[in-house]
Amino acid sequence: MPTDGSAREGPAQVTSTQIRGAAARLHVSTHIRRALWAGDLLPGQRLVVQDLADQLGVTRSSVREALFDLAADDLVETVPNRGASIRVVSVDEAIQITECRSALERLCARKAAEHATEAQRAELTEIGERLRAAVAEEDFHTYSALNRELHDLVIEFSGQAVVKRQLERLNVQMVRFQFRLALRSGRPQESLPQLLAIIDAVTAGDSAAADAAAEAQLASVIDQLRMTETLPPH
């Protein structure tokens, strides 16, 4: 059986149900990004062009174009005669990515503290209660998901659309690290006060405190990464 799209000869069969053009290209790239976030695709995993085309109802050309886009965002790597795979991020690179995230997320925390509406502040408070409950119940998978949701909400409430796009690109490369770190023994109990500090500062409208809380939380993530000598297990 062929292991990648290049091993299959001849034109792809285009059916009336296939998505085509730019819409197909976006459909493929969106699917792969979501699969990365969900953990359905893992670092180093091969991306078979024909399989993706069949699964998503697009042409092989659309898949190749989407993989080119994802490679430009450092999510996919292509090797001549071997095809494409999900790019593996080293611990050193993960630390550098987190340092970049820190600068951007501090900006978002400041802006969210300045501009969040009362409804948005209430939503952050509710997330804080759910985080507390997840730690108390030792439901760390839920805690990990809420952790990510909190960061996403602060970014959204900041109104910084340009920063949001940059962080989406950085964060998707870190998803496997984020998941494993959140489940590390004692980590939820350590990080919970850090996340609550961000919530308290933003809801209080204290931009300086929000900046400091975001910086402290990401510095803690960097410390955890430095303790990781190898890639997190898949």
Beta strands, then each sheet from edge to edge (+ up, - down):
strand 1: 46-47
strand 2: 76-79
strand 3: 83-86
sheet 1: 1+ 3- 2+
end
